[in-house]
Amino acid sequence: MSKQSSAVSQAALEQAHGQARQAAARAHAPYSKFPVGAVLQFSTGDLVLGCNVENASYGLTNCAERTAVYSALAQGKSLADVENIVIYTPGKTVYSPCGACRQVLAEFFSLDTPFISTCDVGEKTWTLGELLPAAFSTFEATADQVSS
């Protein structure tokens, strides 16, 4: 069964949303004032959280999604066991992940992994394949696609 076809229970989504909200409250976002929290939900029921951590040198900023992935790896978790990824941003707008996060997620997760973005008033779900359809790790040029 693909990850996309396995429904996320409302209780599990609410738990992840609450944890992502708490992670966002821990964000270090003095420059953008845009706190984000992320949660990786594992098939074991484990949750790994991440928040964005900004730096005065903007290029050194780390997004919540990448923080959660790197934290899970540091904890020895198998990312193959992640059922979905949930993020939270305060306010009334649902946001998709930035391009850098999309590419990092594509490095570790299958294209059918659900990515659920939540805010204070709603949510939107994409698969990773919808967010990054031609990820570096998933595109192989065929002879007819390569020009000489």
trRosetta pair geometry for C-beta under 8 A, 3 or more apart (Angstrom, degrees):
i j d omega theta_ij theta_ji phi_ij phi_ji
1 5 5.5 -117 -174 78 91 117
1 6 5.7 94 132 -57 123 98
2 5 4.9 87 61 9 86 100
2 6 7.4 -154 95 -8 46 84
2 112 4.6 -67 -177 154 114 160
3 6 5.8 -57 -151 32 38 108
3 83 6.3 174 -144 -159 107 56
3 84 7.0 161 173 -71 117 76
3 110 6.6 143 6 70 129 120
3 112 4.9 145 46 116 92 95
3 113 5.3 6 89 -103 158 45
3 114 6.0 -142 137 -10 104 84
3 127 8.0 131 85 -129 103 101
4 112 4.4 -95 -22 -173 104 98
4 114 6.1 135 -106 -62 57 90
4 127 5.4 -26 -90 -89 120 124
6 83 7.0 -86 95 -158 133 108
8 12 5.6 -122 -177 83 82 118
8 13 5.1 92 133 -60 118 102
8 41 7.7 86 -131 79 117 161
8 83 7.3 139 -98 133 93 117
8 84 5.7 -31 -83 2 132 158
8 114 6.7 -130 -35 86 125 159
8 116 7.0 -69 32 -46 167 151
9 12 4.4 90 61 7 90 103
9 13 6.9 -158 91 -5 46 85
10 13 5.6 -55 -146 39 32 111
10 14 6.2 34 155 -20 66 106
11 14 5.8 -53 -146 36 30 111
11 15 6.4 32 153 -20 63 105
12 15 5.7 -52 -149 35 32 113
12 16 6.3 29 154 -15 65 106
12 41 6.5 86 171 -154 112 149
13 16 5.8 -56 -146 40 31 108
13 17 6.1 36 154 -23 66 106
13 86 7.0 160 -143 -103 66 143
13 116 6.8 -89 -133 144 105 165
13 123 7.7 -2 180 -104 129 175
14 17 5.6 -50 -142 35 30 114
14 18 6.4 32 156 -19 63 105
15 18 5.9 -57 -152 36 29 111
15 19 6.4 23 153 -14 64 108
15 47 7.5 -136 134 -63 106 146
16 19 5.7 -57 -145 41 33 109
16 20 6.0 33 155 -20 68 107
16 39 4.5 -169 -158 86 88 146
16 41 5.4 -54 -89 -65 133 120
16 47 6.6 -173 -106 -121 76 126
16 84 7.7 -27 -109 90 174 107
16 86 4.0 96 144 36 127 158
16 116 7.6 78 104 74 139 130
17 20 5.8 -55 -144 38 28 110
17 21 6.3 34 152 -24 63 105
17 86 6.3 -98 -70 167 55 138
17 88 6.0 112 -155 -81 63 122
17 118 4.9 -56 -121 94 104 172
17 123 7.7 -84 -95 -82 126 129
18 21 5.5 -51 -149 32 30 115
18 22 6.6 30 152 -17 63 102
19 22 5.6 -50 -150 35 35 112
19 23 6.4 37 150 -20 65 103
19 37 7.4 -166 124 153 55 131
19 39 4.9 84 94 -90 115 140
19 47 5.5 1 140 156 174 154
19 49 5.8 -127 159 -87 105 117
20 23 5.5 -50 -147 36 35 114
20 24 6.4 41 151 -23 65 102
20 37 3.9 147 179 108 59 107
20 38 6.0 22 -127 -104 101 12
20 39 4.7 -101 -65 -14 90 106
20 49 7.2 -173 -94 -131 48 94
20 64 7.9 81 -153 162 90 144
20 86 5.3 -120 -44 116 142 97
20 87 5.9 165 -159 -154 140 25
20 88 3.6 136 120 -3 112 112
20 118 6.7 117 77 52 144 117
21 24 5.7 -50 -150 31 31 114
21 25 6.8 36 148 -23 61 101
21 37 6.0 -145 -56 44 10 151
21 88 4.9 -81 -70 134 59 166
21 90 7.9 92 -137 -77 84 82
22 25 5.6 -51 -156 28 36 115
22 26 7.1 27 148 -13 63 104
22 37 6.7 117 64 -134 43 160
22 49 7.5 -49 85 -135 97 154
23 26 5.7 -62 -159 37 38 109
23 27 7.3 65 142 -50 64 83
23 37 3.1 128 78 -143 95 107
23 38 6.5 -93 105 35 153 42
23 39 6.9 177 -4 -60 145 82
23 49 4.3 -162 -85 -176 130 117
23 50 6.3 56 -175 73 143 25
23 51 4.5 -165 164 -65 85 95
23 64 6.6 108 131 -148 123 120
23 88 7.5 126 57 44 96 112
24 27 5.5 -18 -161 -18 45 118
24 35 4.3 108 -180 136 83 105
24 36 5.7 -70 -112 179 96 9
24 37 3.3 -91 -39 -23 75 102
24 51 6.1 167 -94 -125 28 103
24 64 7.3 -22 -88 -96 71 151
24 88 5.3 -104 -28 92 136 102
24 89 6.9 166 -120 -108 145 35
24 90 6.4 165 140 -32 146 92
25 35 6.9 74 -79 157 22 155
25 37 7.4 3 5 -59 59 132
26 37 7.6 84 38 -98 87 105
26 51 4.9 -168 83 -15 89 165
27 35 3.6 164 46 -139 141 90
27 36 6.2 100 -92 39 148 47
27 37 6.9 -119 -47 -65 108 71
27 51 4.1 -142 -82 171 71 115
27 52 4.9 26 -143 55 117 76
27 53 7.1 -144 -156 -72 64 48
27 64 7.0 -54 -97 -77 113 108
28 51 7.5 106 5 117 64 115
28 52 7.4 -128 54 108 59 63
28 53 4.7 36 46 -135 110 65
28 54 5.7 -140 111 33 81 73
29 32 5.3 -64 -172 61 100 89
29 33 6.0 136 128 -101 105 13
29 34 5.5 -137 -173 56 143 47
29 35 4.8 -150 14 -75 143 64
29 36 7.8 110 -70 5 142 71
29 52 5.8 52 -76 91 106 113
29 54 5.3 97 -117 -9 47 126
30 33 7.5 13 -161 -69 21 63
30 54 6.4 -147 36 73 67 129
31 54 5.0 -151 27 157 108 150
31 56 7.2 155 -66 -105 134 47
31 58 7.2 -136 119 -96 162 91
32 54 6.3 -178 9 -86 99 149
34 52 7.4 -5 100 63 80 156
34 89 7.2 -11 -175 -146 84 113
35 51 7.0 -20 -166 -164 89 108
35 52 6.7 -170 -146 44 44 106
35 89 7.5 157 89 -136 57 64
35 90 6.5 38 64 3 99 112
36 51 6.7 154 84 -154 57 59
36 52 4.6 63 46 -18 97 117
36 63 6.6 -15 75 -165 142 79
36 64 4.1 -133 111 -9 98 134
36 65 7.9 -37 134 -24 131 75
36 87 6.0 -8 -176 -171 102 113
36 88 7.1 157 -158 78 56 51
36 89 5.4 -23 -106 -89 80 86
36 95 7.8 -81 -107 68 121 134
37 49 6.8 -27 -170 -162 96 101
37 50 7.3 150 -161 83 51 50
37 51 5.3 -24 -104 -99 66 82
37 64 5.6 -171 -136 -149 13 148
37 87 6.7 158 86 -156 49 61
37 88 4.7 -5 59 53 99 101
38 49 6.9 141 81 -160 56 52
38 50 4.4 -13 61 61 106 97
38 51 7.3 -176 18 -78 77 34
38 63 7.9 67 -26 140 139 83
38 64 3.8 149 -11 137 105 101
38 65 4.7 163 -103 -84 162 48
38 67 6.9 140 44 61 121 92
38 68 4.3 -112 102 -21 114 139
38 85 6.7 -10 -169 -176 104 94
38 86 7.0 154 -157 85 54 49
38 87 4.7 -23 -100 -100 77 82
38 88 7.8 -167 -75 18 36 69
39 47 5.3 -22 -164 -164 109 107
39 48 7.1 144 -156 72 55 43
39 49 5.5 -21 -99 -100 73 67
39 50 7.8 -172 -72 22 32 72
39 68 6.7 -164 -107 -126 14 147
39 85 7.3 162 83 -158 51 50
39 86 4.7 -10 58 61 100 98
39 87 7.7 180 19 -81 67 37
40 47 6.9 151 73 -157 55 51
40 48 4.5 -4 49 55 107 97
40 50 7.9 51 -16 -6 93 107
40 68 5.1 157 -22 157 99 120
40 69 7.1 115 -59 -81 137 54
40 72 5.5 -21 48 -61 156 144
40 77 7.8 130 101 121 141 156
40 79 7.7 -70 -163 -129 149 79
40 82 4.9 -61 -173 -124 105 119
40 85 5.8 -22 -104 -106 64 76
41 47 6.0 -16 -102 -104 59 79
41 82 6.8 99 69 -159 48 70
41 83 5.1 -55 103 57 96 99
41 84 5.1 5 48 58 116 77
41 85 7.5 -159 15 -81 80 27
41 86 6.5 51 -24 -5 112 109
42 45 6.8 -33 80 40 85 22
42 46 4.2 5 43 59 131 90
42 47 7.2 -147 12 -72 87 32
42 48 7.4 64 -30 -7 110 96
42 77 6.8 -113 -84 -163 142 125
42 81 4.8 29 -155 124 97 103
42 82 5.8 -56 -96 -97 62 48
42 83 6.6 117 -158 -3 14 88
43 81 4.9 -108 23 -170 101 84
43 82 7.8 -128 -20 -86 78 5
43 83 5.3 122 -70 -52 68 107
44 81 6.3 16 -12 166 97 137
46 77 7.1 -154 107 -119 147 127
48 68 5.5 127 115 -166 93 84
48 71 5.5 174 176 100 114 109
48 72 4.3 124 97 -78 173 93
48 75 6.7 -158 -113 29 128 147
48 77 6.3 -110 -47 -7 145 165
49 68 6.1 -89 164 -106 18 99
49 71 7.3 -31 73 83 46 160
50 64 4.7 138 111 -175 92 61
50 65 6.6 144 82 -90 140 6
50 66 7.1 -174 170 73 156 37
50 67 3.2 151 -162 91 112 93
50 68 3.0 -114 -8 -47 122 71
50 69 7.3 -14 -45 5 156 54
50 70 7.7 98 -109 41 133 83
50 71 5.8 -174 -82 8 95 130
51 64 5.0 -22 -138 -111 23 96
51 67 6.1 -50 47 78 35 159
52 61 6.9 14 -178 175 99 101
52 62 6.7 -178 -149 95 57 56
52 63 5.2 -26 -105 -139 97 40
52 64 4.7 -58 -45 -43 72 79
52 67 7.0 -161 -89 -10 31 134
53 61 6.8 -178 93 -155 53 61
53 62 5.0 10 52 53 94 97
53 67 6.5 112 -2 -85 104 137
54 58 7.5 -24 -160 -123 92 60
54 61 4.6 -9 -126 -118 56 110
55 58 6.9 180 75 -93 76 19
55 60 4.0 -38 61 86 153 106
55 61 5.3 -152 22 -70 82 61
57 60 4.7 51 88 8 99 116
58 61 5.6 -25 -167 -11 51 118
62 66 5.5 -118 -170 85 89 119
62 67 5.4 106 134 -64 116 92
62 70 7.9 -48 -169 16 139 145
63 66 5.0 86 61 15 83 101
63 67 6.9 -144 98 -9 41 90
63 97 7.1 107 149 -153 153 94
63 98 6.1 -161 -74 27 155 119
63 100 7.0 149 1 83 130 109
63 101 5.0 -70 79 -68 151 121
64 67 5.5 -56 -145 35 31 115
64 68 6.4 32 157 -20 66 103
64 87 6.2 122 91 -131 131 106
65 68 6.0 -56 -155 33 29 109
65 69 6.6 26 151 -16 64 106
65 85 6.7 48 -134 178 100 135
65 87 6.4 -45 -69 -79 94 125
65 97 5.3 6 -18 -122 159 132
65 101 4.2 74 67 -154 136 127
65 104 7.2 142 116 77 105 121
65 105 6.5 -41 161 -62 129 112
66 69 5.5 -53 -146 38 37 112
66 70 6.0 31 158 -15 70 108
66 100 7.3 -27 -52 125 138 101
66 101 5.7 -121 -40 -109 92 81
66 104 5.2 36 -103 88 97 167
67 70 6.0 -58 -143 41 27 106
67 71 6.0 30 156 -22 64 111
68 71 5.7 -56 -144 37 27 113
68 72 6.4 29 157 -21 63 105
68 85 7.5 141 95 -141 147 101
69 72 5.9 -56 -151 34 28 110
69 73 6.6 26 153 -16 63 106
69 79 7.1 29 -145 -108 84 133
69 104 6.2 171 56 144 163 116
69 105 7.1 -144 -70 -91 144 61
69 108 6.0 153 -151 33 124 160
70 73 5.7 -53 -149 37 34 112
70 74 6.3 34 152 -19 66 107
71 74 5.6 -55 -147 38 31 112
71 75 6.3 26 154 -15 65 109
72 75 5.7 -60 -148 41 30 109
72 77 4.1 -67 -176 55 86 132
72 79 6.2 103 117 -83 134 85
72 82 7.7 15 -166 -71 168 119
73 76 7.8 51 178 -66 32 19
73 77 7.0 -81 -72 51 26 82
73 79 7.1 -14 -74 -45 82 114
77 81 7.1 -113 176 53 90 116
78 81 4.8 78 86 -3 96 106
79 82 5.4 -18 -167 -9 60 118
79 108 4.6 -39 136 174 161 113
79 109 6.6 -102 156 -73 113 74
82 85 6.8 23 168 -60 129 82
82 109 6.4 -64 73 -106 130 111
82 113 6.7 27 105 -140 106 129
83 114 7.6 -5 144 40 66 105
84 113 6.6 161 -112 -179 48 77
84 114 4.1 -24 -120 74 109 100
84 115 7.2 -175 -167 -80 81 27
84 116 6.0 32 163 -3 127 109
85 105 7.0 -75 -14 -130 168 128
85 109 7.5 -74 -29 -75 125 167
85 113 6.7 50 -4 148 102 115
85 114 7.3 -175 31 99 66 58
85 115 5.0 -12 67 -116 105 70
85 116 7.0 171 87 26 51 69
86 116 4.7 -18 -108 72 75 103
86 117 7.8 166 -158 -86 51 25
86 118 6.4 10 -174 -1 96 115
87 95 7.6 -71 107 75 131 89
87 97 7.0 143 -18 -73 158 91
87 115 7.7 8 0 -178 103 87
87 116 7.5 174 24 90 62 54
87 117 5.2 -14 62 -117 99 69
87 118 6.9 179 88 29 48 71
88 117 8.0 159 -83 -165 29 54
88 118 4.9 -24 -101 77 74 97
88 119 6.9 141 -158 -96 63 34
89 93 7.1 -40 96 83 125 78
89 94 7.5 142 45 -130 110 34
89 95 5.2 35 5 19 155 117
89 117 7.4 -2 7 -173 103 98
89 118 7.8 164 24 88 61 50
89 119 5.4 -29 71 -101 76 89
90 119 7.0 90 -168 -155 11 80
90 120 6.2 38 -156 -41 55 111
91 119 5.6 -53 76 -165 62 122
91 120 6.0 177 71 9 11 113
92 119 6.2 121 -142 131 11 139
92 120 6.2 -52 -78 58 52 103
92 121 5.1 12 -130 19 73 132
92 122 7.9 52 -165 16 59 100
93 119 5.9 145 69 -85 30 166
94 117 4.8 116 -174 113 95 111
94 118 6.9 -38 -117 -127 98 13
94 119 5.1 -127 -77 -11 61 113
94 122 5.8 -80 -45 94 121 98
94 123 6.3 128 -108 -138 136 24
94 124 4.6 124 137 5 153 110
95 117 5.9 -142 68 -170 46 142
95 119 7.7 96 -1 -66 76 114
96 115 7.9 68 -144 121 79 130
96 117 6.2 -107 -91 -40 44 156
96 124 7.8 -61 -72 90 83 127
96 126 6.8 28 -121 4 111 147
96 131 6.2 179 -171 -124 121 107
97 101 3.9 -105 172 91 121 131
97 102 5.5 156 95 -57 112 75
97 105 7.0 88 83 -15 165 140
97 115 7.0 -79 -9 -177 118 144
97 117 7.8 -155 -37 -80 71 119
97 131 6.7 37 45 -167 101 145
98 101 5.0 94 56 11 74 103
98 102 7.1 -132 100 -9 39 90
99 102 5.5 -52 -147 32 34 116
99 103 6.6 29 158 -16 66 103
100 103 6.0 -57 -153 36 31 107
100 104 6.5 28 152 -15 66 107
101 104 5.7 -56 -145 40 34 109
101 105 6.0 36 156 -20 68 106
102 105 5.8 -56 -147 37 27 111
102 106 6.4 29 153 -21 63 107
102 128 7.6 152 -152 -157 74 80
102 131 5.2 -149 -126 138 114 111
102 132 4.2 146 167 -57 115 126
102 135 7.4 -142 144 -98 90 105
103 106 5.5 -52 -147 34 33 114
103 107 6.8 45 149 -30 61 97
103 132 6.6 168 -74 -136 51 157
103 135 6.3 157 -122 -142 62 95
103 136 6.6 39 -146 10 105 108
104 107 5.5 -45 -158 20 37 118
104 108 7.1 3 157 4 64 108
105 108 6.5 -81 -156 48 33 92
105 109 5.4 -29 175 29 76 120
105 113 7.5 -143 172 78 108 138
105 115 7.3 29 -174 -87 161 131
105 128 5.6 -148 131 -129 118 122
105 131 7.6 13 76 87 141 140
105 132 7.5 149 72 13 104 139
106 109 7.0 -72 -105 55 22 78
106 111 7.5 26 -128 -88 85 76
106 128 6.2 162 -86 167 69 121
106 132 5.2 -90 -59 91 132 144
106 135 3.5 -153 -169 -147 159 155
106 136 7.2 124 106 40 135 71
106 137 5.3 168 140 36 99 116
106 138 6.6 -95 -171 -14 118 111
107 137 5.9 147 -102 -35 49 149
109 113 4.1 -37 166 -5 124 159
109 128 5.5 154 100 -45 116 163
110 113 5.4 130 63 -33 69 92
110 128 7.1 144 101 46 40 133
111 127 6.3 56 154 146 63 113
111 128 5.2 -128 -140 83 41 96
111 129 3.3 62 175 -64 105 102
111 135 7.6 -161 -93 14 102 130
111 138 6.3 70 -63 -105 127 155
112 127 5.3 -41 -139 -152 38 132
112 128 7.3 -33 16 35 10 91
112 129 6.4 2 -68 -5 46 121
113 127 6.6 121 63 -159 40 73
113 128 4.7 31 56 -14 94 120
114 125 5.6 -19 -163 -164 104 112
114 126 7.6 145 -154 81 56 35
114 127 6.2 -52 -94 -100 46 61
115 125 7.0 147 76 -155 48 58
115 126 5.1 -20 62 68 102 84
115 127 7.0 115 11 -147 88 14
115 128 5.9 106 -29 -71 118 65
115 131 6.1 1 39 -30 152 144
116 123 5.9 4 -178 -176 94 120
116 124 7.5 170 -152 84 54 37
116 125 4.8 -19 -101 -100 77 85
117 123 6.4 162 86 -154 49 66
117 124 5.3 -9 58 58 99 85
117 125 7.7 -178 21 -82 67 36
117 126 7.7 20 -3 9 104 98
118 122 7.4 -161 -145 106 60 37
118 123 4.4 -21 -100 -99 75 97
119 122 6.1 10 51 53 94 66
119 123 7.4 -179 18 -79 63 51
126 130 4.4 -131 -170 79 99 125
126 131 5.1 106 123 -51 140 93
127 130 4.8 101 53 1 75 99
127 131 7.3 -146 94 -2 43 86
128 131 5.6 -58 -150 39 37 111
128 132 6.3 -28 170 37 72 96
128 135 8.0 -2 151 -40 101 144
129 132 7.2 -85 -132 66 22 59
129 133 6.0 55 175 -106 66 61
129 138 7.8 -159 -113 176 85 175
130 133 6.9 11 -127 -65 20 90
132 135 4.5 61 134 -68 116 97
134 138 7.1 -148 -155 80 29 100
134 139 4.9 39 -167 -70 77 134
135 138 4.5 64 61 18 94 106
135 139 6.7 175 72 -16 42 94
136 139 6.6 -65 -134 32 22 103
141 145 4.6 -139 -157 86 84 119
141 146 5.0 89 150 -59 133 97
142 145 5.0 88 52 6 70 106
142 146 7.5 -149 91 -9 34 90
143 146 6.2 -62 -149 33 32 106
